[in-house]
Each structure stands twice: as structure tokens, then as C-alpha cells.
Amino acid sequence: MTETFQKDLALLKTKLGYVEDDTFDWDSVVAILVLRLANTDCLHKDNPASHATQIQLTDSGQSPPGLSKTDDFFPTLVVNDTFSRWRLSVEALMSVKNLKALNVALQTEDSWILSRIQIRRRRPLNDQANPVLHLCYGDDLRELRNVLCERDYLVIAKLKNVPHYYAFGLPDDACLGDSKRLSVRSDEAANDQTQFLHAELSATSDPKWSALPVSDDDPFGLAGAGPALRRALSALQAGKNVIFVGPPGTAKSELAVKLCKSLEVHYDLVTATSNWSTFETIGGYMPDPSAAQPGAPEPLNFSPGAIVGAIQRNHWLIVDEINRADMDKAFGEMFTLLSAGLVRLPFKTRVGNRMVNVVLGHPSTDTEDTLAIPLPQDWRLLATMNTFDKASLHQLSFALMRRFAFVEVTVPEKSKYRDLLRDRVASRMTGGIFDDTSREAILRLLASVFATGSSEGLGKLGLLVGPAIPLDIVDYLVARVETLRSSKEELASPRLVLEGLELYLYPQFEGRDREHDGILRAISEALSLTEEEKAVTGKSLSLWTGFEANAE
């Protein structure tokens, strides 16, 4: 047992002996990390997206006498040495007894509260040196950090072969010193056989490309999405970001989400708006309550936007409806970053008591006046674009398009589309007023509008939509019948289906005044509408196409 570890353990057993129970005792601890918060910047309590909470545990040289390398504290981080950069999240337990001793009000009968700590590792310029290790708190250990002050201590302990860490807080009078230090129980820490981190390391830093159902033409239960998935996968592996393009209802967003889940990568999902600027994507200054002085206004601090925040957390980013924003204006400096460039942002952020510059990318050297936010090699941006909107919303410039691969998500072919409708009608329209005759009538009407192929009906106009819209109409018809007690005669007529079209399909034709007559003709022929029914639904359609307004 090293002398430093022996001293720390004896003191902690005295100060925190009351936290011991059947799951934790200090004699089983093999590594201890002691941090005085004044020597860190982990007091950014009111900014959960803050990535400035980094603690460098070792330098790139040899460990001081009596201390071990950080690999002994996080023993399984060296299992796979392939990755030069990665970030992962591991479980950390906080003692309820310790929190209550620090005057934290808790309403729980549990002995421990589950939280997490984030660990980042990046290989220094000298590959022979110790890897530099950081703890990145973000919103983790919130209960402890909310109550601890600048002169207080944060203690993290590791038990042998236990797949998580333990975090405690101690007040200033614990007298644990002014430095941050790591001590281990001799060889026991290095021989820790805990393997709980390796899977997360692989998942976080090496997307599981082989886990995707690439041979399936209907992956994730999405009809006909196989070709799109295969193209997207190839583009992502080639280092490109991806935009899924296609008509409404083709499950573009769902495909992006399920792709990320299958790769086992963390992701953030945001929806673009016409108001987006670099503030929403990159970030900007916001009041920082954590740095306010009594009686003084809250100072400004850099708050990351959606893209920078996702990069900081090493989360892939999914931007839904990307062309709703003027991305040339909103992307700003991200153009350079996506081309593996280095971007120095016009912002400063607070690190401890200092304000430092914010740099995106991989600077050749680290300086004390700079917070570097590196772009992980495996980080990707996925987006969706509704092709019905591309003429009326913001256009994407060639500069932006060069940084993406565009993957088309098509409408399922006619027979597969009809099978989807049949399955939904059969599963949702059961019992009560629904019988074989009414189900077949509704299926025929829906299929005549949606499952037509490209040579008839809406397909002739290039306006076929994906199955999500008619499937929603089926659900609406079930609720409509249950609510208003429709008759069997109504179910057999096109009136209820037409009602669903007006609610779910017509809004997709917004601004298409030139196609108004063709759309109305295709629907009227598909549903065999009378002239009166055609005139009535034509007025509903014109509310979206703007046909009558333009005619005047």
C-alpha cells in the first residue's frame, strides 16, 4: 500500500465512515481521486451543456512518486488501444447519507443515487507518453455540485472489480490539501479485472457498422428503406455526413434515429426553423448565474448551440427538416470545421476563474488561454429534407451540399405499399362496426390514392407520399368511428376517407397552386367523387395550395 493512499484512506474512513454499508466499505477501495474544486472548473452548475468542466489528472510524463498512472484508476480504458480519442459515460453512485450530511434535501428511501461521470481520453503529441485523461462533468453529479463550494472537496473512489465508481463531497475543513491527486492501493488497482467500460468504449468511439441489417430490404420494419440504409452506411463509413431526402411520410427521421440506435452511438435530435442563426447551431453569449457576484448582474459566458453542444458530448446530431433553415447563414464557421479545418470562434468561455478563447477542431498545441473543442473522427451529422418543400423553403448552397451525401428515401413500390395498408387496416379496424366489407372498402379507397405507383394518380404528378400519412388516416378513422358512432353505410362511402385526406394529406400540398387541378382530379378519380363532392373538397384543397387566392 503506497504511503499517499494509506494517508488518504485513513482520513476518508474517519470523515466518511458513516457511508459504509453492505455494498461499500473503504477497506475494499483500490483507488482514490481527491479534487479540491478551487483547482477545477466544475462549478458550472447552471449550464448543463458546459463542456468546460475538465480536470487533467496526469501530465504526459511519468507519475509522481507514490502515485500511479490514471490507467490504474480507470483500469479497463487500456483494453483497446486502437482509439486515440474517445469519450464515454460510466456509472457513479452518490451516497444519500453523505448528501444529507451536506444538507441536501432528498425524498428517497434508497441508500445511493445513480449518476454518471464522463471520461475523455486523447493521445498527446508524443505517442510514447501517458495518455492525458479528463473528467468531463456536464450535468453529472448534480446533487453534489449544487451544494459544494469552491473550497470543498469532491472524492471519487473505485472498488476492486466493481463496475462503477463512488462519488462523495466533503467540506473545506476536511483538510485534504489544496491539490488534486490520485492514489492507488499498489498493484491491486492495476490488476482490477472490471470489464464494464470496454463495451461502452467500443460503442462510443467505434460505431458498430456491422450491427446494421444491410441485407434487409425492409430494415427496422421500414418498408423499402434497404437501399437508403445501405447508401447512408457507405457514405458514413467514407467520412461523409448524410441528408435523407424524400417526400413526406417516408420515415426519413425514423430511419436516421434507428440508424443511430443500431450503431449504438449517442445522438441529439433537433428540428430546424426559419429563425435559425449561428446562435442556434454554434452558440453565443448567455448570462451565467454560476459566476454572478452578490449584488452584481450575471456575467456573460459562451453557451454552445446544437452542433457545438453535440460535438462536445460526442453525440451525433440529427437535424430534422434542415431546409426550413437558411443553413448558409446558420452554419457559419461549421463549413470549415466539417472540412476538417480549425475554427477560432469569436467567443470566450469561463474556465475556473479565467476567460479563454473557444477553438473548434484539433489545434497543433494546447495553450492555457484556449478551450479546444475537437471534432471526433467518428462524429457525424444526419439531416432530413422534405422534397415537397425544397422549392418553397431555403435552398442549400453548393458549399453546404459538398459536405453531405444526399440519400433518397423513396415511397415503397405498389404491392408493398398496399400490404402495409392492409396490415394496418386489419390490426386496427377490429370488432364493433368494422367487418370484412367495411375493411375492404376502406383499404380499396386508401390504396387507390396512395398505393398507385408512378404512372397513375398522384404518381403521375410526382406527388406520391410515404405510408406514414395513410397509416395515420387509418388511426383517425378508427377514432372517428368510435367517437361519432358512424354507420356502416358511411364506412363504405368515400366521405370518411376524404375527411382523412383533408386533415393529413392536403397540408402537404401547401403552395402548389399550379398542381391544384391535377391533384384534385387524381383524388376525385381515385375515390369516384361526385361533382358536388369534388367541388367541396376542392375548396378544402385550395386552402393549402392557394389556388383560389392566386386566381383572384
C-alpha positions as CSV (number, residue, x, y, z in Angstrom):
1,M,0.0,0.0,0.0
2,T,1.5,3.4,-1.0
3,E,2.0,6.0,1.7
4,T,-0.2,8.5,-0.1
5,F,-3.0,6.1,-0.5
6,Q,-2.7,4.9,3.1
7,K,-3.0,8.5,4.4
8,D,-6.0,9.3,2.2
9,L,-7.8,6.1,3.1
10,A,-7.3,6.6,6.8
11,L,-8.6,10.2,6.6
12,L,-11.6,9.2,4.5
13,K,-12.5,6.4,6.8
14,T,-12.6,8.9,9.6
15,K,-14.6,11.6,7.7
16,L,-16.8,9.3,5.6
17,G,-17.0,6.1,7.6
18,Y,-20.8,6.6,8.0
19,V,-21.4,5.9,4.3
20,E,-20.4,2.2,4.6
21,D,-23.0,-0.5,4.1
22,D,-23.3,-3.9,2.6
23,T,-22.3,-2.6,-0.9
24,F,-19.5,-0.3,0.0
25,D,-16.6,-0.3,2.5
26,W,-13.4,1.7,2.5
27,D,-11.2,-1.3,3.0
28,S,-12.3,-2.6,-0.4
29,V,-11.3,0.7,-2.2
30,V,-8.3,0.3,-4.6
31,A,-8.1,3.9,-6.0
32,I,-9.0,7.3,-4.7
33,L,-9.2,10.6,-6.6
34,V,-9.3,13.8,-4.4
35,L,-10.2,17.1,-6.1
36,R,-10.4,20.5,-4.4
37,L,-13.0,22.3,-6.5
38,A,-11.0,25.5,-6.4
39,N,-8.4,23.7,-8.6
40,T,-11.0,22.7,-11.2
41,D,-13.8,24.4,-13.2
42,C,-16.6,22.0,-12.3
43,L,-18.7,24.7,-10.6
44,H,-20.6,25.5,-13.8
45,K,-23.7,24.3,-12.1
46,D,-26.3,26.3,-14.1
47,N,-25.0,25.3,-17.5
48,P,-25.7,21.6,-18.0
49,A,-24.3,21.8,-21.6
50,S,-21.0,23.2,-20.3
51,H,-18.0,21.2,-21.6
52,A,-15.5,23.4,-19.9
53,T,-15.6,21.2,-16.8
54,Q,-12.4,19.3,-17.5
55,I,-9.9,18.0,-15.0
56,Q,-6.5,16.9,-16.2
57,L,-5.4,14.1,-13.9
58,T,-1.9,13.5,-15.1
59,D,0.6,15.2,-17.3
60,S,2.2,13.5,-20.3
61,G,5.2,12.4,-18.3
62,Q,5.8,9.8,-15.6
63,S,3.6,9.6,-12.5
64,P,5.0,11.3,-9.3
65,P,6.5,9.0,-6.6
66,G,3.8,7.2,-4.7
67,L,1.1,7.7,-7.3
68,S,0.1,5.5,-10.2
69,K,-0.9,6.3,-13.7
70,T,-4.5,7.1,-14.4
71,D,-4.9,3.8,-16.1
72,D,-4.9,2.3,-12.6
73,F,-7.9,4.3,-11.6
74,F,-9.7,3.5,-14.9
75,P,-8.1,0.1,-15.5
76,T,-10.1,-1.1,-18.5
77,L,-9.5,2.0,-20.5
78,V,-6.4,0.4,-21.9
79,V,-8.2,-2.8,-23.1
80,N,-8.4,-1.4,-26.7
81,D,-5.7,1.0,-27.5
82,T,-6.8,1.5,-31.1
83,F,-8.6,4.8,-30.4
84,S,-6.5,7.9,-30.0
85,R,-9.6,9.9,-28.9
86,W,-12.8,8.9,-27.3
87,R,-15.3,9.8,-24.7
88,L,-17.6,7.6,-22.6
89,S,-20.0,7.7,-19.8
90,V,-19.7,5.5,-16.7
91,E,-21.9,5.0,-13.7
92,A,-21.2,6.8,-10.4
93,L,-23.1,6.3,-7.1
94,M,-23.7,9.2,-4.7
95,S,-24.3,8.3,-1.0
96,V,-27.7,9.6,0.3
97,K,-26.2,9.7,3.8
98,N,-23.4,11.9,2.5
99,L,-25.7,14.2,0.6
100,K,-27.9,14.6,3.7
101,A,-24.8,15.4,5.8
102,L,-24.2,18.2,3.3
103,N,-27.7,19.5,3.9
104,V,-29.2,18.3,0.6
105,A,-32.9,17.8,0.9
106,L,-33.8,14.4,-0.5
107,Q,-37.1,12.4,-0.6
108,T,-35.8,8.9,-1.1
109,E,-35.5,5.7,0.9
110,D,-32.6,4.5,-1.3
111,S,-29.0,4.4,0.1
112,W,-27.4,5.5,-3.2
113,I,-28.3,7.8,-6.1
114,L,-27.2,6.7,-9.5
115,S,-25.5,9.3,-11.6
116,R,-22.6,9.3,-14.2
117,I,-19.2,10.7,-14.9
118,Q,-17.9,11.4,-18.3
119,I,-14.3,10.4,-19.2
120,R,-12.4,11.7,-22.2
121,R,-9.0,10.5,-23.3
122,R,-6.9,11.9,-26.1
123,R,-3.5,10.9,-27.1
124,P,-0.8,13.6,-26.8
125,L,1.6,14.6,-29.5
126,N,4.2,12.2,-28.1
127,D,2.7,8.8,-28.7
128,Q,5.1,7.3,-26.1
129,A,3.8,9.5,-23.3
130,N,1.0,8.8,-20.9
131,P,-2.4,9.5,-22.4
132,V,-4.0,12.6,-21.0
133,L,-7.2,11.9,-19.1
134,H,-10.0,14.3,-18.3
135,L,-13.2,14.1,-16.3
136,C,-16.0,16.0,-18.0
137,Y,-18.9,16.6,-15.7
138,G,-21.6,18.3,-17.9
139,D,-24.8,17.8,-15.8
140,D,-23.4,14.8,-13.9
141,L,-23.2,14.6,-10.1
142,R,-25.6,17.5,-10.0
143,E,-26.7,17.0,-6.4
144,L,-23.2,17.1,-5.1
145,R,-22.0,20.0,-7.3
146,N,-25.1,22.1,-6.3
147,V,-24.1,22.1,-2.7
148,L,-20.3,22.0,-2.8
149,C,-18.4,25.3,-2.7
150,E,-15.1,26.4,-4.2
151,R,-13.0,25.3,-1.2
152,D,-14.8,22.0,-0.8
153,Y,-13.7,18.6,-2.0
154,L,-15.0,16.0,-4.4
155,V,-13.8,12.5,-3.8
156,I,-14.2,9.6,-6.3
157,A,-13.4,6.1,-5.2
158,K,-13.0,2.8,-7.1
159,L,-13.7,-0.6,-5.6
160,K,-11.9,-3.7,-7.0
161,N,-13.8,-5.4,-9.8
162,V,-17.0,-3.3,-9.2
163,P,-18.4,-1.9,-12.4
164,H,-19.0,1.7,-11.2
165,Y,-17.4,4.5,-9.2
166,Y,-18.5,6.2,-5.9
167,A,-18.6,10.0,-5.5
168,F,-18.6,11.9,-2.2
169,G,-18.5,15.5,-1.1
170,L,-16.5,16.9,1.9
171,P,-16.4,20.4,3.3
172,D,-13.4,22.6,3.4
173,D,-12.5,21.6,7.0
174,A,-11.7,18.0,5.8
175,C,-8.2,19.2,5.3
176,L,-7.4,17.0,2.3
177,G,-4.9,19.5,0.9
178,D,-5.1,22.1,-2.0
179,S,-4.1,19.9,-4.9
180,K,-5.9,17.3,-7.0
181,R,-4.3,13.9,-6.6
182,L,-4.8,10.3,-7.5
183,S,-3.5,7.4,-5.3
184,V,-3.9,3.7,-5.7
185,R,-3.5,0.6,-3.5
186,S,-0.3,-0.7,-5.1
187,D,-0.8,-3.4,-7.7
188,E,-4.4,-4.1,-6.8
189,A,-5.8,-1.3,-8.9
190,A,-3.7,-2.2,-11.9
191,N,-4.9,-5.8,-11.7
192,D,-8.6,-4.8,-11.5
193,Q,-10.5,-7.1,-13.9
194,T,-13.6,-5.0,-14.2
195,Q,-14.6,-5.0,-17.9
196,F,-17.7,-2.8,-17.8
197,L,-16.1,0.0,-19.8
198,H,-14.9,-1.8,-22.8
199,A,-18.3,-2.2,-24.5
200,E,-19.1,1.4,-23.9
201,L,-15.8,2.4,-25.3
202,S,-16.4,0.5,-28.5
203,A,-20.0,1.8,-28.7
204,T,-19.0,5.4,-28.1
205,S,-15.8,5.6,-30.2
206,D,-16.3,3.0,-32.9
207,P,-19.8,2.8,-34.4
208,K,-20.9,-0.8,-34.8
209,W,-21.3,-0.7,-38.6
210,S,-21.7,-4.5,-38.7
211,A,-24.7,-4.3,-36.5
212,L,-26.9,-2.8,-39.2
213,P,-29.4,-5.0,-41.1
214,V,-27.8,-4.1,-44.5
215,S,-29.1,-7.1,-46.3
216,D,-32.7,-6.5,-45.3
217,D,-34.8,-4.6,-47.9
218,D,-37.2,-3.5,-45.0
219,P,-34.8,-2.7,-42.2
220,F,-36.2,-1.7,-38.8
221,G,-39.6,-2.6,-40.2
222,L,-39.4,0.4,-42.6
223,A,-40.8,-0.8,-46.0
224,G,-38.4,-0.3,-48.9
225,A,-35.7,1.5,-46.8
226,G,-33.0,-1.0,-47.5
227,P,-31.3,0.8,-50.4
228,A,-31.3,4.1,-48.5
229,L,-29.8,2.4,-45.4
230,R,-27.0,0.8,-47.5
231,R,-26.1,4.0,-49.2
232,A,-26.2,6.0,-46.0
233,L,-24.0,3.4,-44.3
234,S,-21.4,3.6,-47.1
235,A,-21.4,7.4,-47.0
236,L,-21.0,7.5,-43.2
237,Q,-18.1,5.0,-43.3
238,A,-16.5,7.1,-46.0
239,G,-16.5,10.0,-43.6
240,K,-19.4,12.0,-45.1
241,N,-22.4,13.5,-43.3
242,V,-25.8,12.4,-44.7
243,I,-29.0,14.1,-45.6
244,F,-32.0,11.9,-46.2
245,V,-34.3,13.3,-48.9
246,G,-37.7,12.2,-49.9
247,P,-41.4,13.0,-49.9
248,P,-43.4,13.3,-46.6
249,G,-44.3,10.2,-44.8
250,T,-41.3,8.1,-45.9
251,A,-39.9,7.8,-42.4
252,K,-36.7,9.7,-43.0
253,S,-36.4,10.9,-39.4
254,E,-37.3,7.4,-38.1
255,L,-34.6,5.9,-40.3
256,A,-32.0,8.4,-39.0
257,V,-32.9,7.7,-35.4
258,K,-32.9,3.9,-35.8
259,L,-29.7,4.0,-37.7
260,C,-28.0,5.8,-34.7
261,K,-29.5,3.4,-32.2
262,S,-28.3,0.3,-34.2
263,L,-24.8,1.8,-34.4
264,E,-25.1,2.3,-30.6
265,V,-24.0,5.9,-30.8
266,H,-25.5,8.7,-28.7
267,Y,-27.4,11.3,-30.6
268,D,-29.2,14.6,-30.3
269,L,-32.4,15.4,-32.3
270,V,-33.3,18.9,-33.2
271,T,-35.7,20.5,-35.7
272,A,-34.5,23.3,-37.9
273,T,-36.6,26.5,-38.1
274,S,-36.6,29.6,-40.3
275,N,-35.3,31.6,-37.3
276,W,-32.1,29.6,-37.0
277,S,-28.8,31.5,-37.0
278,T,-25.3,30.7,-35.8
279,F,-26.6,31.3,-32.3
280,E,-28.8,28.1,-32.5
281,T,-26.1,26.0,-34.2
282,I,-22.8,27.3,-32.9
283,G,-23.7,29.2,-29.8
284,G,-23.3,32.7,-28.3
285,Y,-23.2,34.6,-25.1
286,M,-25.8,34.0,-22.4
287,P,-26.0,35.1,-18.8
288,D,-24.1,32.8,-16.4
289,P,-25.8,32.6,-13.0
290,S,-23.0,30.4,-11.6
291,A,-20.4,33.3,-12.0
292,A,-22.6,36.1,-10.6
293,Q,-21.4,38.1,-7.6
294,P,-23.8,39.2,-4.9
295,G,-25.5,42.4,-6.0
296,A,-24.0,42.3,-9.4
297,P,-25.6,41.4,-12.8
298,E,-24.9,37.9,-14.2
299,P,-21.8,38.0,-16.4
300,L,-22.0,36.6,-19.9
301,N,-20.5,33.3,-20.9
302,F,-20.4,31.2,-24.1
303,S,-23.3,28.8,-24.4
304,P,-22.9,26.2,-27.1
305,G,-25.5,25.7,-29.8
306,A,-27.0,22.5,-31.1
307,I,-24.0,21.5,-33.3
308,V,-21.2,22.5,-30.9
309,G,-23.0,21.0,-28.0
310,A,-23.4,17.7,-29.8
311,I,-19.7,17.7,-30.7
312,Q,-18.8,18.4,-27.1
313,R,-20.8,15.4,-25.9
314,N,-19.6,13.3,-28.8
315,H,-23.3,12.8,-29.7
316,W,-24.2,12.5,-33.4
317,L,-26.7,15.2,-34.4
318,I,-29.9,14.7,-36.3
319,V,-31.3,17.9,-37.9
320,D,-34.9,17.3,-38.9
321,E,-36.3,19.4,-41.9
322,I,-32.9,21.0,-42.5
323,N,-34.1,23.2,-45.4
324,R,-36.5,25.0,-43.2
325,A,-33.5,27.0,-42.0
326,D,-31.2,29.2,-44.0
327,M,-28.3,26.9,-43.4
328,D,-25.7,29.0,-45.2
329,K,-26.5,31.7,-42.6
330,A,-26.9,29.3,-39.7
331,F,-23.9,27.1,-40.3
332,G,-21.3,29.9,-40.4
333,E,-17.9,28.6,-39.3
334,M,-19.2,25.0,-39.3
335,F,-18.4,24.9,-43.1
336,T,-14.7,25.0,-42.2
337,L,-15.0,22.5,-39.4
338,L,-16.8,19.9,-41.5
339,S,-13.9,20.1,-43.9
340,A,-11.5,19.1,-41.0
341,G,-10.4,22.7,-40.6
342,L,-9.6,24.7,-37.4
343,V,-12.1,27.4,-36.4
344,R,-11.4,30.0,-33.8
345,L,-14.8,31.3,-32.6
346,P,-15.3,35.0,-31.7
347,F,-16.3,33.9,-28.1
348,K,-14.6,33.4,-24.8
349,T,-15.8,30.9,-22.1
350,R,-15.2,30.7,-18.4
351,V,-12.8,28.0,-17.2
352,G,-12.4,28.3,-13.5
353,N,-11.7,32.0,-12.8
354,R,-10.4,32.7,-16.3
355,M,-11.9,33.6,-19.6
356,V,-10.4,31.7,-22.5
357,N,-10.8,31.6,-26.3
358,V,-13.0,28.8,-27.9
359,V,-11.5,26.8,-30.7
360,L,-13.3,24.2,-32.8
361,G,-11.1,21.5,-34.2
362,H,-7.7,20.0,-33.4
363,P,-5.1,22.7,-32.6
364,S,-1.5,21.7,-33.0
365,T,-0.7,22.8,-29.5
366,D,-2.8,23.3,-26.3
367,T,-2.5,26.7,-24.6
368,E,-3.9,27.9,-21.3
369,D,-5.8,30.7,-22.9
370,T,-7.7,28.3,-25.2
371,L,-10.5,25.8,-24.8
372,A,-10.3,23.4,-27.7
373,I,-13.4,21.5,-28.7
374,P,-12.1,18.8,-31.0
375,L,-14.2,17.2,-33.7
376,P,-14.2,13.4,-33.0
377,Q,-13.1,11.5,-36.1
378,D,-16.3,9.3,-36.0
379,W,-18.7,12.2,-35.3
380,R,-21.5,12.6,-38.0
381,L,-24.4,14.9,-38.7
382,L,-27.5,13.4,-40.2
383,A,-30.4,15.5,-41.6
384,T,-33.7,15.1,-43.3
385,M,-35.2,17.1,-46.1
386,N,-38.8,17.0,-47.4
387,T,-38.6,17.2,-51.2
388,F,-42.1,18.6,-51.3
389,D,-40.7,21.7,-49.5
390,K,-37.4,22.1,-51.4
391,A,-38.8,24.6,-53.9
392,S,-40.6,26.8,-51.4
393,L,-38.1,26.8,-48.5
394,H,-34.5,27.8,-48.2
395,Q,-32.2,26.4,-50.9
396,L,-29.0,24.6,-49.9
397,S,-25.9,26.1,-51.4
398,F,-23.2,24.1,-53.3
399,A,-20.8,24.9,-50.4
400,L,-23.1,23.1,-48.0
401,M,-24.1,20.3,-50.4
402,R,-20.4,19.4,-50.9
403,R,-20.2,18.5,-47.3
404,F,-23.0,16.0,-47.4
405,A,-24.1,12.8,-49.2
406,F,-27.7,13.0,-50.3
407,V,-29.6,9.7,-49.8
408,E,-33.0,9.3,-51.3
409,V,-35.7,7.6,-49.3
410,T,-38.4,6.5,-51.7
411,V,-42.0,5.6,-51.5
412,P,-42.5,1.8,-51.3
413,E,-43.4,0.1,-54.5
414,K,-47.1,-0.5,-55.2
415,S,-47.6,-4.0,-53.9
416,K,-45.6,-3.5,-50.7
417,Y,-47.4,-0.2,-50.1
418,R,-50.7,-2.0,-50.3
419,D,-49.6,-4.7,-48.0
420,L,-48.7,-2.1,-45.4
421,L,-52.1,-0.6,-45.6
422,R,-53.8,-4.0,-45.4
423,D,-51.9,-4.9,-42.3
424,R,-52.8,-1.6,-40.6
425,V,-56.5,-1.9,-41.5
426,A,-56.6,-5.5,-40.3
427,S,-54.9,-4.8,-37.0
428,R,-56.7,-1.5,-36.1
429,M,-60.2,-2.0,-37.5
430,T,-61.4,-5.0,-35.5
431,G,-64.7,-5.7,-33.9
432,G,-67.7,-3.4,-33.5
433,I,-68.9,-1.8,-36.6
434,F,-66.0,-3.0,-38.7
435,D,-66.5,-6.1,-40.8
436,D,-64.8,-7.6,-43.8
437,T,-66.9,-5.4,-46.2
438,S,-66.0,-2.1,-44.5
439,R,-62.4,-3.0,-44.1
440,E,-62.1,-3.9,-47.8
441,A,-63.9,-0.7,-48.8
442,I,-61.5,1.5,-46.7
443,L,-58.4,-0.4,-48.0
444,R,-59.6,0.0,-51.6
445,L,-60.1,3.7,-51.2
446,L,-56.8,4.4,-49.5
447,A,-54.9,2.2,-51.9
448,S,-56.4,4.0,-54.9
449,V,-55.0,7.3,-53.6
450,F,-51.7,6.3,-52.1
451,A,-50.5,2.9,-53.5
452,T,-50.8,3.8,-57.1
453,G,-47.2,3.6,-58.4
454,S,-45.6,6.3,-60.5
455,S,-47.7,6.1,-63.6
456,E,-51.2,6.9,-62.3
457,G,-53.0,9.2,-59.9
458,L,-50.7,11.4,-57.7
459,G,-47.8,9.3,-59.1
460,K,-48.2,11.0,-62.5
461,L,-47.7,14.3,-60.8
462,G,-44.7,13.2,-58.9
463,L,-46.6,13.8,-55.7
464,L,-46.7,10.3,-54.1
465,V,-46.3,10.4,-50.3
466,G,-45.0,7.8,-47.9
467,P,-47.1,5.4,-45.9
468,A,-46.9,7.3,-42.6
469,I,-49.8,9.6,-43.9
470,P,-52.3,6.9,-44.8
471,L,-51.5,4.9,-41.7
472,D,-52.3,8.0,-39.7
473,I,-55.6,8.2,-41.6
474,V,-56.5,4.6,-40.6
475,D,-55.9,5.5,-36.9
476,Y,-58.0,8.6,-37.4
477,L,-60.9,6.7,-39.0
478,V,-60.9,4.2,-36.0
479,A,-61.1,7.1,-33.5
480,R,-63.7,8.9,-35.7
481,V,-66.0,5.9,-35.8
482,E,-65.7,5.3,-32.1
483,T,-66.3,9.0,-31.2
484,L,-69.2,9.8,-33.6
485,R,-70.7,6.3,-34.0
486,S,-70.6,6.3,-37.8
487,S,-72.8,3.9,-39.7
488,K,-71.7,1.0,-41.9
489,E,-73.0,3.0,-44.9
490,E,-70.6,5.8,-44.0
491,L,-67.7,3.4,-43.8
492,A,-68.4,2.1,-47.3
493,S,-68.6,5.6,-48.8
494,P,-65.6,7.8,-49.6
495,R,-66.7,10.5,-47.3
496,L,-64.8,9.5,-44.2
497,V,-61.6,8.7,-46.2
498,L,-61.9,12.1,-47.9
499,E,-62.2,13.6,-44.4
500,G,-58.9,12.0,-43.5
501,L,-57.3,13.2,-46.7
502,E,-58.3,16.8,-45.9
503,L,-56.7,16.5,-42.5
504,Y,-53.5,14.7,-43.2
505,L,-52.7,14.8,-47.0
506,Y,-53.8,18.2,-48.2
507,P,-51.4,20.2,-45.9
508,Q,-48.6,18.5,-47.8
509,F,-49.6,20.4,-50.9
510,E,-49.1,23.8,-49.4
511,G,-48.2,26.4,-52.1
512,R,-48.7,24.1,-55.0
513,D,-51.3,26.2,-56.8
514,R,-50.1,25.1,-60.3
515,E,-50.7,21.5,-59.5
516,H,-54.1,22.2,-57.8
517,D,-56.2,20.9,-60.7
518,G,-54.1,17.8,-61.2
519,I,-54.2,16.9,-57.5
520,L,-58.0,17.4,-57.3
521,R,-58.5,15.4,-60.5
522,A,-56.4,12.5,-59.2
523,I,-58.2,12.3,-55.9
524,S,-61.6,12.6,-57.4
525,E,-61.0,9.8,-59.9
526,A,-59.4,7.6,-57.2
527,L,-62.4,8.0,-54.9
528,S,-65.1,8.3,-57.7
529,L,-66.4,11.5,-56.3
530,T,-69.5,13.2,-57.5
531,E,-69.2,16.8,-58.9
532,E,-70.6,18.1,-55.7
533,E,-68.1,16.2,-53.5
534,K,-65.3,17.3,-55.8
535,A,-66.3,21.0,-55.5
536,V,-66.5,20.8,-51.7
537,T,-63.1,19.0,-51.3
538,G,-61.6,21.3,-53.9
539,K,-62.3,24.3,-51.6
540,S,-60.5,22.5,-48.7
541,L,-57.6,21.7,-51.0
542,S,-57.3,25.4,-52.2
543,L,-56.8,26.5,-48.6
544,W,-53.4,24.8,-48.8
545,T,-52.5,25.2,-52.5
546,G,-53.6,28.8,-52.6
547,F,-55.3,28.2,-55.9
548,E,-58.3,30.4,-55.5
549,A,-56.2,33.3,-53.9
550,N,-53.9,33.3,-56.9
551,A,-56.7,33.0,-59.3
552,E,-58.2,36.2,-58.0
